[in-house]
Amino acid sequence: MMKIKINQYVFTAKVVDDPENIALGMMGKTFHRTFNAMLFLLEKREPVPYSPNHYLNLNEKKENICFWMKNCIIPLDIIFIKDNKITKIHHSCPPCTTKNTQNCKNYCGVGTMVIEVNGGTCKQLNITEGNFVDFLQ
């Protein structure tokens, strides 16, 4: 676990950095008392050709990363981070319920890290693009 501070709020994040766990992400999970965020470290990852939860596409020039919400059970805010700065937030992304994963909406942004939190958290805590992210542990 790692503590992440955005503005004055501190999240306890479960950290994932290997392709298998990045692919699984929040699939079939909810947050609970031990963690209230998931941090994806994408810098050292290898391409994930298929993922039941997230489609990751790294464009070498723009570092564009796309996630989708297949098999997630709760809406999530998806926060993209580059150089400890929030570059993009997708708010309250709903789970994808279609059987055909190609029909799932992609949520894309630029970054080397992504944080997922409960849907609505960013608006509730006034977390916005341009905010800085501190890693405490």
A tleap script that builds the chain and sets N, CA, C and O, in Angstrom:
source leaprc.protein.ff14SB
mol = sequence {
  NMET MET LYS ILE LYS ILE ASN GLN TYR VAL
  PHE THR ALA LYS VAL VAL ASP ASP PRO GLU
  ASN ILE ALA LEU GLY MET MET GLY LYS THR
  PHE HIE ARG THR PHE ASN ALA MET LEU PHE
  LEU LEU GLU LYS ARG GLU PRO VAL PRO TYR
  SER PRO ASN HIE TYR LEU ASN LEU ASN GLU
  LYS LYS GLU ASN ILE CYS PHE TRP MET LYS
  ASN CYS ILE ILE PRO LEU ASP ILE ILE PHE
  ILE LYS ASP ASN LYS ILE THR LYS ILE HIE
  HIE SER CYS PRO PRO CYS THR THR LYS ASN
  THR GLN ASN CYS LYS ASN TYR CYS GLY VAL
  GLY THR MET VAL ILE GLU VAL ASN GLY GLY
  THR CYS LYS GLN LEU ASN ILE THR GLU GLY
  ASN PHE VAL ASP PHE LEU CGLN
}
set mol.1.N position { 0.837 -1.186 0.000 }
set mol.1.CA position { 0.000 0.000 0.000 }
set mol.1.C position { 0.883 1.251 0.000 }
set mol.1.O position { 2.018 1.245 0.477 }
set mol.2.N position { 0.324 2.296 -0.542 }
set mol.2.CA position { 1.049 3.563 -0.607 }
set mol.2.C position { 0.075 4.696 -0.282 }
set mol.2.O position { -1.093 4.651 -0.668 }
set mol.3.N position { 0.556 5.690 0.414 }
set mol.3.CA position { -0.234 6.883 0.699 }
set mol.3.C position { -0.018 7.890 -0.430 }
set mol.3.O position { 1.112 8.166 -0.834 }
set mol.4.N position { -1.130 8.428 -0.924 }
set mol.4.CA position { -1.091 9.403 -2.010 }
set mol.4.C position { -1.855 10.635 -1.544 }
set mol.4.O position { -2.986 10.532 -1.069 }
set mol.5.N position { -1.235 11.792 -1.683 }
set mol.5.CA position { -1.879 13.031 -1.257 }
set mol.5.C position { -2.184 13.900 -2.483 }
set mol.5.O position { -1.304 14.212 -3.286 }
set mol.6.N position { -3.451 14.276 -2.594 }
set mol.6.CA position { -3.887 15.228 -3.620 }
set mol.6.C position { -4.629 16.324 -2.878 }
set mol.6.O position { -5.591 16.058 -2.158 }
set mol.7.N position { -4.176 17.562 -3.058 }
set mol.7.CA position { -4.666 18.681 -2.252 }
set mol.7.C position { -4.442 18.316 -0.787 }
set mol.7.O position { -3.312 18.006 -0.409 }
set mol.8.N position { -5.456 18.342 0.034 }
set mol.8.CA position { -5.281 18.007 1.450 }
set mol.8.C position { -5.781 16.608 1.788 }
set mol.8.O position { -5.784 16.218 2.955 }
set mol.9.N position { -6.205 15.851 0.778 }
set mol.9.CA position { -6.778 14.540 1.036 }
set mol.9.C position { -5.742 13.453 0.798 }
set mol.9.O position { -5.024 13.481 -0.201 }
set mol.10.N position { -5.665 12.489 1.721 }
set mol.10.CA position { -4.717 11.378 1.603 }
set mol.10.C position { -5.486 10.093 1.322 }
set mol.10.O position { -6.392 9.717 2.066 }
set mol.11.N position { -5.106 9.427 0.231 }
set mol.11.CA position { -5.674 8.136 -0.146 }
set mol.11.C position { -4.715 7.032 0.261 }
set mol.11.O position { -3.501 7.234 0.288 }
set mol.12.N position { -5.254 5.878 0.573 }
set mol.12.CA position { -4.451 4.671 0.759 }
set mol.12.C position { -4.650 3.828 -0.489 }
set mol.12.O position { -5.745 3.325 -0.741 }
set mol.13.N position { -3.579 3.676 -1.273 }
set mol.13.CA position { -3.688 3.044 -2.583 }
set mol.13.C position { -3.042 1.673 -2.618 }
set mol.13.O position { -1.959 1.449 -2.077 }
set mol.14.N position { -3.740 0.774 -3.265 }
set mol.14.CA position { -3.170 -0.514 -3.631 }
set mol.14.C position { -2.390 -0.263 -4.914 }
set mol.14.O position { -2.929 0.319 -5.856 }
set mol.15.N position { -1.125 -0.694 -4.969 }
set mol.15.CA position { -0.248 -0.400 -6.101 }
set mol.15.C position { -0.161 -1.626 -7.002 }
set mol.15.O position { 0.076 -2.741 -6.537 }
set mol.16.N position { -0.358 -1.401 -8.303 }
set mol.16.CA position { -0.198 -2.471 -9.284 }
set mol.16.C position { 0.768 -1.998 -10.362 }
set mol.16.O position { 0.660 -0.877 -10.858 }
set mol.17.N position { 1.718 -2.868 -10.722 }
set mol.17.CA position { 2.703 -2.472 -11.718 }
set mol.17.C position { 3.052 -3.574 -12.704 }
set mol.17.O position { 3.863 -3.357 -13.604 }
set mol.18.N position { 2.454 -4.755 -12.553 }
set mol.18.CA position { 2.738 -5.823 -13.498 }
set mol.18.C position { 1.548 -5.979 -14.451 }
set mol.18.O position { 0.416 -5.678 -14.072 }
set mol.19.N position { 1.786 -6.440 -15.669 }
set mol.19.CA position { 0.718 -6.500 -16.672 }
set mol.19.C position { -0.528 -7.265 -16.224 }
set mol.19.O position { -1.642 -6.839 -16.529 }
set mol.20.N position { -0.375 -8.351 -15.528 }
set mol.20.CA position { -1.538 -9.140 -15.124 }
set mol.20.C position { -2.439 -8.363 -14.162 }
set mol.20.O position { -3.655 -8.321 -14.349 }
set mol.21.N position { -1.852 -7.753 -13.142 }
set mol.21.CA position { -2.654 -6.992 -12.176 }
set mol.21.C position { -3.171 -5.679 -12.754 }
set mol.21.O position { -4.243 -5.215 -12.368 }
set mol.22.N position { -2.418 -5.074 -13.677 }
set mol.22.CA position { -2.925 -3.895 -14.367 }
set mol.22.C position { -4.168 -4.285 -15.160 }
set mol.22.O position { -5.157 -3.552 -15.173 }
set mol.23.N position { -4.117 -5.434 -15.817 }
set mol.23.CA position { -5.255 -5.900 -16.614 }
set mol.23.C position { -6.475 -6.154 -15.743 }
set mol.23.O position { -7.596 -5.846 -16.148 }
set mol.24.N position { -6.277 -6.706 -14.561 }
set mol.24.CA position { -7.405 -7.005 -13.675 }
set mol.24.C position { -7.947 -5.752 -12.997 }
set mol.24.O position { -9.158 -5.617 -12.825 }
set mol.25.N position { -7.066 -4.836 -12.611 }
set mol.25.CA position { -7.491 -3.572 -12.013 }
set mol.25.C position { -8.562 -3.740 -10.952 }
set mol.25.O position { -8.403 -4.528 -10.020 }
set mol.26.N position { -9.649 -3.002 -11.093 }
set mol.26.CA position { -10.759 -3.035 -10.129 }
set mol.26.C position { -11.867 -4.003 -10.559 }
set mol.26.O position { -12.980 -3.948 -10.037 }
set mol.27.N position { -11.561 -4.881 -11.504 }
set mol.27.CA position { -12.553 -5.842 -11.975 }
set mol.27.C position { -13.095 -6.674 -10.811 }
set mol.27.O position { -12.341 -7.352 -10.112 }
set mol.28.N position { -14.396 -6.611 -10.620 }
set mol.28.CA position { -15.042 -7.405 -9.586 }
set mol.28.C position { -14.747 -6.960 -8.164 }
set mol.28.O position { -15.057 -7.686 -7.220 }
set mol.29.N position { -14.151 -5.777 -7.985 }
set mol.29.CA position { -13.747 -5.322 -6.651 }
set mol.29.C position { -14.452 -4.020 -6.276 }
set mol.29.O position { -14.928 -3.275 -7.133 }
set mol.30.N position { -14.503 -3.774 -4.982 }
set mol.30.CA position { -14.885 -2.468 -4.461 }
set mol.30.C position { -13.788 -2.049 -3.483 }
set mol.30.O position { -12.988 -2.874 -3.044 }
set mol.31.N position { -13.763 -0.787 -3.157 }
set mol.31.CA position { -12.815 -0.310 -2.161 }
set mol.31.C position { -13.347 -0.668 -0.781 }
set mol.31.O position { -14.553 -0.833 -0.600 }
set mol.32.N position { -12.449 -0.789 0.192 }
set mol.32.CA position { -12.858 -1.090 1.569 }
set mol.32.C position { -11.895 -0.421 2.531 }
set mol.32.O position { -11.081 0.409 2.127 }
set mol.33.N position { -11.983 -0.771 3.769 }
set mol.33.CA position { -11.244 -0.037 4.812 }
set mol.33.C position { -9.721 -0.085 4.655 }
set mol.33.O position { -9.033 0.777 5.201 }
set mol.34.N position { -9.174 -1.065 3.926 }
set mol.34.CA position { -7.721 -1.131 3.781 }
set mol.34.C position { -7.182 -0.298 2.622 }
set mol.34.O position { -6.009 0.074 2.615 }
set mol.35.N position { -8.038 -0.003 1.641 }
set mol.35.CA position { -7.598 0.880 0.554 }
set mol.35.C position { -8.805 1.569 -0.080 }
set mol.35.O position { -9.889 0.995 -0.184 }
set mol.36.N position { -8.584 2.829 -0.504 }
set mol.36.CA position { -9.651 3.596 -1.136 }
set mol.36.C position { -9.211 4.165 -2.482 }
set mol.36.O position { -9.833 5.087 -3.009 }
set mol.37.N position { -8.123 3.602 -3.036 }
set mol.37.CA position { -7.635 3.988 -4.356 }
set mol.37.C position { -6.796 2.846 -4.916 }
set mol.37.O position { -6.283 2.008 -4.174 }
set mol.38.N position { -6.668 2.829 -6.234 }
set mol.38.CA position { -5.753 1.895 -6.882 }
set mol.38.C position { -4.818 2.719 -7.754 }
set mol.38.O position { -5.260 3.542 -8.555 }
set mol.39.N position { -3.507 2.486 -7.586 }
set mol.39.CA position { -2.486 3.208 -8.332 }
set mol.39.C position { -1.854 2.260 -9.347 }
set mol.39.O position { -1.314 1.216 -8.983 }
set mol.40.N position { -1.927 2.635 -10.618 }
set mol.40.CA position { -1.332 1.861 -11.703 }
set mol.40.C position { -0.028 2.529 -12.107 }
set mol.40.O position { -0.030 3.683 -12.536 }
set mol.41.N position { 1.090 1.813 -11.974 }
set mol.41.CA position { 2.399 2.312 -12.405 }
set mol.41.C position { 2.656 1.742 -13.790 }
set mol.41.O position { 2.844 0.534 -13.940 }
set mol.42.N position { 2.665 2.597 -14.799 }
set mol.42.CA position { 2.685 2.136 -16.180 }
set mol.42.C position { 4.020 2.313 -16.881 }
set mol.42.O position { 4.174 1.842 -18.007 }
set mol.43.N position { 4.979 2.964 -16.271 }
set mol.43.CA position { 6.248 3.252 -16.938 }
set mol.43.C position { 7.000 2.003 -17.361 }
set mol.43.O position { 7.561 1.963 -18.456 }
set mol.44.N position { 7.020 0.990 -16.516 }
set mol.44.CA position { 7.824 -0.200 -16.790 }
set mol.44.C position { 6.988 -1.366 -17.304 }
set mol.44.O position { 7.485 -2.486 -17.423 }
set mol.45.N position { 5.748 -1.110 -17.601 }
set mol.45.CA position { 4.879 -2.205 -17.999 }
set mol.45.C position { 5.126 -2.629 -19.436 }
set mol.45.O position { 5.663 -1.876 -20.248 }
set mol.46.N position { 4.721 -3.853 -19.723 }
set mol.46.CA position { 4.756 -4.360 -21.081 }
set mol.46.C position { 3.346 -4.253 -21.636 }
set mol.46.O position { 2.383 -4.198 -20.871 }
set mol.47.N position { 3.211 -4.221 -22.959 }
set mol.47.CA position { 1.872 -4.101 -23.525 }
set mol.47.C position { 0.965 -5.238 -23.078 }
set mol.47.O position { 1.396 -6.385 -22.961 }
set mol.48.N position { -0.289 -4.906 -22.831 }
set mol.48.CA position { -1.289 -5.901 -22.455 }
set mol.48.C position { -2.171 -6.102 -23.683 }
set mol.48.O position { -2.956 -5.217 -24.024 }
set mol.49.N position { -2.057 -7.273 -24.368 }
set mol.49.CA position { -2.793 -7.448 -25.609 }
set mol.49.C position { -4.306 -7.520 -25.416 }
set mol.49.O position { -5.056 -7.025 -26.258 }
set mol.50.N position { -4.754 -8.116 -24.344 }
set mol.50.CA position { -6.188 -8.170 -24.045 }
set mol.50.C position { -6.348 -8.119 -22.548 }
set mol.50.O position { -5.599 -8.752 -21.804 }
set mol.51.N position { -7.307 -7.376 -22.126 }
set mol.51.CA position { -7.560 -7.258 -20.702 }
set mol.51.C position { -9.063 -7.279 -20.487 }
set mol.51.O position { -9.790 -6.570 -21.182 }
set mol.52.N position { -9.547 -8.076 -19.540 }
set mol.52.CA position { -10.982 -8.087 -19.284 }
set mol.52.C position { -11.469 -6.785 -18.653 }
set mol.52.O position { -12.670 -6.514 -18.663 }
set mol.53.N position { -10.568 -5.978 -18.109 }
set mol.53.CA position { -10.967 -4.764 -17.401 }
set mol.53.C position { -10.493 -3.502 -18.094 }
set mol.53.O position { -11.256 -2.545 -18.220 }
set mol.54.N position { -9.269 -3.481 -18.538 }
set mol.54.CA position { -8.675 -2.273 -19.094 }
set mol.54.C position { -8.020 -2.577 -20.426 }
set mol.54.O position { -7.405 -3.630 -20.598 }
set mol.55.N position { -8.150 -1.666 -21.358 }
set mol.55.CA position { -7.426 -1.728 -22.610 }
set mol.55.C position { -6.354 -0.668 -22.517 }
set mol.55.O position { -6.656 0.521 -22.417 }
set mol.56.N position { -5.121 -1.082 -22.547 }
set mol.56.CA position { -4.016 -0.137 -22.402 }
set mol.56.C position { -3.320 0.015 -23.748 }
set mol.56.O position { -2.905 -0.970 -24.359 }
set mol.57.N position { -3.199 1.233 -24.193 }
set mol.57.CA position { -2.559 1.504 -25.469 }
set mol.57.C position { -1.587 2.653 -25.251 }
set mol.57.O position { -1.999 3.791 -25.027 }
set mol.58.N position { -0.315 2.354 -25.318 }
set mol.58.CA position { 0.699 3.380 -25.100 }
set mol.58.C position { 1.220 3.870 -26.443 }
set mol.58.O position { 1.857 3.118 -27.180 }
set mol.59.N position { 0.951 5.119 -26.755 }
set mol.59.CA position { 1.461 5.749 -27.954 }
set mol.59.C position { 2.802 6.363 -27.573 }
set mol.59.O position { 2.860 7.232 -26.702 }
set mol.60.N position { 3.870 5.925 -28.210 }
set mol.60.CA position { 5.223 6.336 -27.817 }
set mol.60.C position { 5.387 7.858 -27.759 }
set mol.60.O position { 6.066 8.366 -26.867 }
set mol.61.N position { 4.786 8.583 -28.682 }
set mol.61.CA position { 4.981 10.037 -28.713 }
set mol.61.C position { 4.134 10.755 -27.674 }
set mol.61.O position { 4.612 11.681 -27.019 }
set mol.62.N position { 2.882 10.338 -27.516 }
set mol.62.CA position { 1.967 11.074 -26.652 }
set mol.62.C position { 1.718 10.379 -25.319 }
set mol.62.O position { 1.108 10.972 -24.430 }
set mol.63.N position { 2.172 9.139 -25.155 }
set mol.63.CA position { 1.928 8.364 -23.943 }
set mol.63.C position { 0.438 8.310 -23.621 }
set mol.63.O position { 0.040 8.399 -22.460 }
set mol.64.N position { -0.375 8.166 -24.655 }
set mol.64.CA position { -1.816 8.084 -24.483 }
set mol.64.C position { -2.184 6.693 -23.981 }
set mol.64.O position { -1.804 5.685 -24.578 }
set mol.65.N position { -2.916 6.650 -22.893 }
set mol.65.CA position { -3.309 5.397 -22.262 }
set mol.65.C position { -4.828 5.357 -22.226 }
set mol.65.O position { -5.473 6.348 -21.886 }
set mol.66.N position { -5.393 4.218 -22.574 }
set mol.66.CA position { -6.847 4.081 -22.547 }
set mol.66.C position { -7.247 2.952 -21.617 }
set mol.66.O position { -6.688 1.857 -21.664 }
set mol.67.N position { -8.226 3.242 -20.772 }
set mol.67.CA position { -8.799 2.254 -19.864 }
set mol.67.C position { -10.253 2.058 -20.266 }
set mol.67.O position { -10.876 2.950 -20.841 }
set mol.68.N position { -10.781 0.889 -19.959 }
set mol.68.CA position { -12.218 0.697 -20.068 }
set mol.68.C position { -12.711 0.044 -18.805 }
set mol.68.O position { -11.903 -0.373 -17.975 }
set mol.69.N position { -14.002 -0.058 -18.634 }
set mol.69.CA position { -14.592 -0.458 -17.352 }
set mol.69.C position { -15.258 -1.834 -17.396 }
set mol.69.O position { -16.171 -2.094 -16.611 }
set mol.70.N position { -14.825 -2.714 -18.291 }
set mol.70.CA position { -15.416 -4.035 -18.396 }
set mol.70.C position { -15.246 -4.798 -17.087 }
set mol.70.O position { -14.158 -4.834 -16.513 }
set mol.71.N position { -16.326 -5.401 -16.629 }
set mol.71.CA position { -16.355 -6.234 -15.417 }
set mol.71.C position { -16.104 -5.473 -14.120 }
set mol.71.O position { -15.905 -6.095 -13.076 }
set mol.72.N position { -16.108 -4.149 -14.161 }
set mol.72.CA position { -16.068 -3.377 -12.917 }
set mol.72.C position { -17.479 -3.372 -12.333 }
set mol.72.O position { -18.462 -3.495 -13.063 }
set mol.73.N position { -17.567 -3.229 -11.024 }
set mol.73.CA position { -18.890 -3.275 -10.396 }
set mol.73.C position { -19.307 -1.943 -9.784 }
set mol.73.O position { -20.436 -1.797 -9.316 }
set mol.74.N position { -18.390 -0.967 -9.787 }
set mol.74.CA position { -18.722 0.360 -9.266 }
set mol.74.C position { -18.225 1.417 -10.247 }
set mol.74.O position { -17.245 1.181 -10.954 }
set mol.75.N position { -18.880 2.579 -10.307 }
set mol.75.CA position { -18.345 3.679 -11.113 }
set mol.75.C position { -17.027 4.180 -10.504 }
set mol.75.O position { -16.854 4.174 -9.286 }
set mol.76.N position { -16.118 4.604 -11.358 }
set mol.76.CA position { -14.805 5.065 -10.909 }
set mol.76.C position { -14.456 6.406 -11.525 }
set mol.76.O position { -14.850 6.703 -12.653 }
set mol.77.N position { -13.708 7.222 -10.772 }
set mol.77.CA position { -13.008 8.367 -11.335 }
set mol.77.C position { -11.644 7.843 -11.765 }
set mol.77.O position { -10.967 7.158 -10.999 }
set mol.78.N position { -11.243 8.167 -12.991 }
set mol.78.CA position { -9.952 7.724 -13.522 }
set mol.78.C position { -9.073 8.960 -13.682 }
set mol.78.O position { -9.403 9.879 -14.432 }
set mol.79.N position { -7.947 8.970 -12.965 }
set mol.79.CA position { -7.060 10.137 -12.888 }
set mol.79.C position { -5.732 9.792 -13.562 }
set mol.79.O position { -5.037 8.875 -13.125 }
set mol.80.N position { -5.376 10.521 -14.625 }
set mol.80.CA position { -4.117 10.304 -15.331 }
set mol.80.C position { -3.073 11.277 -14.792 }
set mol.80.O position { -3.361 12.453 -14.565 }
set mol.81.N position { -1.841 10.765 -14.589 }
set mol.81.CA position { -0.779 11.555 -13.961 }
set mol.81.C position { 0.504 11.449 -14.777 }
set mol.81.O position { 0.906 10.361 -15.190 }
set mol.82.N position { 1.131 12.583 -14.998 }
set mol.82.CA position { 2.460 12.622 -15.608 }
set mol.82.C position { 3.281 13.652 -14.849 }
set mol.82.O position { 2.825 14.772 -14.620 }
set mol.83.N position { 4.493 13.271 -14.459 }
set mol.83.CA position { 5.383 14.164 -13.703 }
set mol.83.C position { 4.684 14.713 -12.452 }
set mol.83.O position { 4.794 15.896 -12.130 }
set mol.84.N position { 3.968 13.831 -11.760 }
set mol.84.CA position { 3.267 14.145 -10.507 }
set mol.84.C position { 2.177 15.208 -10.667 }
set mol.84.O position { 1.781 15.836 -9.685 }
set mol.85.N position { 1.696 15.413 -11.876 }
set mol.85.CA position { 0.642 16.385 -12.140 }
set mol.85.C position { -0.530 15.687 -12.835 }
set mol.85.O position { -0.333 14.881 -13.745 }
set mol.86.N position { -1.740 16.004 -12.401 }
set mol.86.CA position { -2.927 15.414 -13.011 }
set mol.86.C position { -3.137 16.036 -14.387 }
set mol.86.O position { -3.281 17.251 -14.526 }
set mol.87.N position { -3.149 15.162 -15.411 }
set mol.87.CA position { -3.305 15.634 -16.790 }
set mol.87.C position { -4.737 15.471 -17.295 }
set mol.87.O position { -5.164 16.197 -18.193 }
set mol.88.N position { -5.480 14.523 -16.726 }
set mol.88.CA position { -6.847 14.268 -17.190 }
set mol.88.C position { -7.605 13.525 -16.102 }
set mol.88.O position { -7.047 12.668 -15.417 }
set mol.89.N position { -8.893 13.864 -15.946 }
set mol.89.CA position { -9.779 13.132 -15.043 }
set mol.89.C position { -11.043 12.771 -15.814 }
set mol.89.O position { -11.663 13.626 -16.445 }
set mol.90.N position { -11.412 11.512 -15.757 }
set mol.90.CA position { -12.713 11.063 -16.250 }
set mol.90.C position { -13.552 10.805 -15.004 }
set mol.90.O position { -13.177 9.992 -14.159 }
set mol.91.N position { -14.677 11.487 -14.890 }
set mol.91.CA position { -15.500 11.436 -13.689 }
set mol.91.C position { -16.591 10.365 -13.778 }
set mol.91.O position { -17.256 10.224 -14.804 }
set mol.92.N position { -16.762 9.620 -12.693 }
set mol.92.CA position { -17.863 8.657 -12.522 }
set mol.92.C position { -18.075 7.780 -13.752 }
set mol.92.O position { -19.179 7.697 -14.289 }
set mol.93.N position { -17.001 7.127 -14.185 }
set mol.93.CA position { -17.079 6.233 -15.351 }
set mol.93.C position { -17.889 4.995 -14.966 }
set mol.93.O position { -17.518 4.277 -14.038 }
set mol.94.N position { -18.993 4.741 -15.674 }
set mol.94.CA position { -19.845 3.617 -15.299 }
set mol.94.C position { -19.250 2.293 -15.744 }
set mol.94.O position { -18.515 2.244 -16.730 }
set mol.95.N position { -19.563 1.206 -15.018 }
set mol.95.CA position { -19.132 -0.118 -15.460 }
set mol.95.C position { -19.697 -0.419 -16.848 }
set mol.95.O position { -20.799 0.010 -17.188 }
set mol.96.N position { -18.938 -1.150 -17.630 }
set mol.96.CA position { -19.386 -1.573 -18.952 }
set mol.96.C position { -20.101 -2.913 -18.783 }
set mol.96.O position { -19.514 -3.885 -18.308 }
set mol.97.N position { -21.355 -2.950 -19.173 }
set mol.97.CA position { -22.158 -4.159 -18.960 }
set mol.97.C position { -22.376 -4.964 -20.228 }
set mol.97.O position { -22.995 -6.026 -20.180 }
set mol.98.N position { -21.886 -4.486 -21.352 }
set mol.98.CA position { -22.058 -5.212 -22.604 }
set mol.98.C position { -21.183 -6.458 -22.627 }
set mol.98.O position { -20.104 -6.476 -22.035 }
set mol.99.N position { -21.643 -7.484 -23.302 }
set mol.99.CA position { -20.845 -8.713 -23.421 }
set mol.99.C position { -19.713 -8.539 -24.420 }
set mol.99.O position { -18.680 -9.199 -24.306 }
set mol.100.N position { -19.893 -7.663 -25.392 }
set mol.100.CA position { -18.880 -7.415 -26.404 }
set mol.100.C position { -17.976 -6.280 -25.930 }
set mol.100.O position { -18.399 -5.125 -25.880 }
set mol.101.N position { -16.738 -6.607 -25.584 }
set mol.101.CA position { -15.827 -5.603 -25.036 }
set mol.101.C position { -15.528 -4.479 -26.021 }
set mol.101.O position { -15.132 -3.391 -25.603 }
set mol.102.N position { -15.705 -4.713 -27.311 }
set mol.102.CA position { -15.452 -3.658 -28.291 }
set mol.102.C position { -16.467 -2.530 -28.172 }
set mol.102.O position { -16.239 -1.434 -28.684 }
set mol.103.N position { -17.589 -2.791 -27.497 }
set mol.103.CA position { -18.602 -1.752 -27.304 }
set mol.103.C position { -18.399 -0.964 -26.017 }
set mol.103.O position { -19.180 -0.059 -25.723 }
set mol.104.N position { -17.368 -1.289 -25.245 }
set mol.104.CA position { -17.090 -0.549 -24.015 }
set mol.104.C position { -16.428 0.784 -24.363 }
set mol.104.O position { -15.566 0.852 -25.240 }
set mol.105.N position { -16.838 1.830 -23.670 }
set mol.105.CA position { -16.253 3.148 -23.876 }
set mol.105.C position { -14.815 3.157 -23.366 }
set mol.105.O position { -14.519 2.576 -22.322 }
set mol.106.N position { -13.925 3.814 -24.100 }
set mol.106.CA position { -12.541 3.993 -23.679 }
set mol.106.C position { -12.403 5.332 -22.966 }
set mol.106.O position { -12.995 6.329 -23.378 }
set mol.107.N position { -11.617 5.345 -21.894 }
set mol.107.CA position { -11.315 6.565 -21.144 }
set mol.107.C position { -9.812 6.764 -21.271 }
set mol.107.O position { -9.030 6.025 -20.671 }
set mol.108.N position { -9.408 7.761 -22.050 }
set mol.108.CA position { -8.001 7.929 -22.410 }
set mol.108.C position { -7.413 9.198 -21.803 }
set mol.108.O position { -8.129 10.148 -21.484 }
set mol.109.N position { -6.107 9.189 -21.655 }
set mol.109.CA position { -5.380 10.346 -21.158 }
set mol.109.C position { -3.890 10.139 -21.321 }
set mol.109.O position { -3.435 9.071 -21.730 }
set mol.110.N position { -3.144 11.168 -20.997 }
set mol.110.CA position { -1.686 11.131 -21.079 }
set mol.110.C position { -1.135 10.969 -19.680 }
set mol.110.O position { -1.546 11.671 -18.756 }
set mol.111.N position { -0.200 10.037 -19.524 }
set mol.111.CA position { 0.427 9.865 -18.223 }
set mol.111.C position { 1.255 8.610 -18.128 }
set mol.111.O position { 1.243 7.760 -19.018 }
set mol.112.N position { 1.972 8.513 -17.033 }
set mol.112.CA position { 2.753 7.324 -16.729 }
set mol.112.C position { 2.187 6.594 -15.518 }
set mol.112.O position { 2.652 5.515 -15.152 }
set mol.113.N position { 1.165 7.209 -14.897 }
set mol.113.CA position { 0.469 6.609 -13.763 }
set mol.113.C position { -1.012 6.933 -13.880 }
set mol.113.O position { -1.406 7.935 -14.477 }
set mol.114.N position { -1.822 6.057 -13.294 }
set mol.114.CA position { -3.267 6.279 -13.231 }
set mol.114.C position { -3.726 5.925 -11.829 }
set mol.114.O position { -3.290 4.929 -11.252 }
set mol.115.N position { -4.610 6.749 -11.289 }
set mol.115.CA position { -5.242 6.450 -10.003 }
set mol.115.C position { -6.730 6.276 -10.261 }
set mol.115.O position { -7.348 7.084 -10.955 }
set mol.116.N position { -7.303 5.215 -9.697 }
set mol.116.CA position { -8.747 5.027 -9.720 }
set mol.116.C position { -9.273 5.176 -8.303 }
set mol.116.O position { -8.714 4.628 -7.353 }
set mol.117.N position { -10.366 5.933 -8.177 }
set mol.117.CA position { -11.044 6.136 -6.893 }
set mol.117.C position { -12.548 5.993 -7.141 }
set mol.117.O position { -12.995 5.957 -8.288 }
set mol.118.N position { -13.315 5.913 -6.067 }
set mol.118.CA position { -14.770 5.842 -6.206 }
set mol.118.C position { -15.279 6.970 -7.093 }
set mol.118.O position { -14.813 8.106 -7.009 }
set mol.119.N position { -16.238 6.638 -7.940 }
set mol.119.CA position { -16.847 7.643 -8.800 }
set mol.119.C position { -17.420 8.790 -7.980 }
set mol.119.O position { -18.103 8.560 -6.983 }
set mol.120.N position { -17.150 10.009 -8.390 }
set mol.120.CA position { -17.640 11.199 -7.697 }
set mol.120.C position { -16.663 11.780 -6.698 }
set mol.120.O position { -16.862 12.897 -6.221 }
set mol.121.N position { -15.609 11.046 -6.370 }
set mol.121.CA position { -14.641 11.503 -5.365 }
set mol.121.C position { -13.953 12.797 -5.790 }
set mol.121.O position { -13.808 13.714 -4.981 }
set mol.122.N position { -13.529 12.879 -7.048 }
set mol.122.CA position { -12.791 14.071 -7.492 }
set mol.122.C position { -13.647 15.325 -7.386 }
set mol.122.O position { -13.172 16.364 -6.928 }
set mol.123.N position { -14.902 15.235 -7.806 }
set mol.123.CA position { -15.775 16.415 -7.699 }
set mol.123.C position { -16.049 16.748 -6.236 }
set mol.123.O position { -16.069 17.919 -5.858 }
set mol.124.N position { -16.260 15.727 -5.416 }
set mol.124.CA position { -16.549 15.944 -3.995 }
set mol.124.C position { -15.377 16.621 -3.291 }
set mol.124.O position { -15.587 17.481 -2.436 }
set mol.125.N position { -14.136 16.241 -3.643 }
set mol.125.CA position { -12.944 16.774 -2.972 }
set mol.125.C position { -12.274 17.903 -3.762 }
set mol.125.O position { -11.186 18.351 -3.400 }
set mol.126.N position { -12.920 18.362 -4.838 }
set mol.126.CA position { -12.386 19.432 -5.670 }
set mol.126.C position { -10.997 19.097 -6.220 }
set mol.126.O position { -10.112 19.952 -6.255 }
set mol.127.N position { -10.819 17.856 -6.645 }
set mol.127.CA position { -9.586 17.436 -7.316 }
set mol.127.C position { -9.768 17.734 -8.797 }
set mol.127.O position { -10.740 17.293 -9.409 }
set mol.128.N position { -8.826 18.488 -9.373 }
set mol.128.CA position { -8.964 18.934 -10.750 }
set mol.128.C position { -7.682 18.684 -11.541 }
set mol.128.O position { -6.617 18.440 -10.974 }
set mol.129.N position { -7.815 18.751 -12.872 }
set mol.129.CA position { -6.646 18.666 -13.733 }
set mol.129.C position { -5.707 19.814 -13.377 }
set mol.129.O position { -6.142 20.943 -13.149 }
set mol.130.N position { -4.418 19.508 -13.333 }
set mol.130.CA position { -3.434 20.510 -12.936 }
set mol.130.C position { -2.987 20.382 -11.486 }
set mol.130.O position { -1.928 20.893 -11.122 }
set mol.131.N position { -3.784 19.700 -10.643 }
set mol.131.CA position { -3.363 19.464 -9.258 }
set mol.131.C position { -2.126 18.575 -9.232 }
set mol.131.O position { -1.920 17.757 -10.128 }
set mol.132.N position { -1.310 18.741 -8.204 }
set mol.132.CA position { -0.132 17.900 -8.041 }
set mol.132.C position { -0.439 16.746 -7.097 }
set mol.132.O position { -1.285 16.844 -6.208 }
set mol.133.N position { 0.276 15.653 -7.323 }
set mol.133.CA position { 0.093 14.430 -6.542 }
set mol.133.C position { 1.392 14.160 -5.797 }
set mol.133.O position { 2.465 14.117 -6.398 }
set mol.134.N position { 1.289 13.978 -4.478 }
set mol.134.CA position { 2.450 13.637 -3.649 }
set mol.134.C position { 2.348 12.182 -3.226 }
set mol.134.O position { 1.276 11.712 -2.846 }
set mol.135.N position { 3.465 11.473 -3.293 }
set mol.135.CA position { 3.526 10.082 -2.875 }
set mol.135.C position { 4.267 10.040 -1.544 }
set mol.135.O position { 5.447 10.382 -1.465 }
set mol.136.N position { 3.556 9.616 -0.500 }
set mol.136.CA position { 4.098 9.725 0.850 }
set mol.136.C position { 4.819 8.468 1.314 }
set mol.136.O position { 5.677 8.552 2.193 }
set mol.137.N position { 4.505 7.326 0.761 }
set mol.137.CA position { 5.173 6.083 1.169 }
set mol.137.C position { 5.401 5.220 -0.040 }
set mol.137.O position { 5.951 4.125 0.078 }
savepdb mol mol.pdb
quit
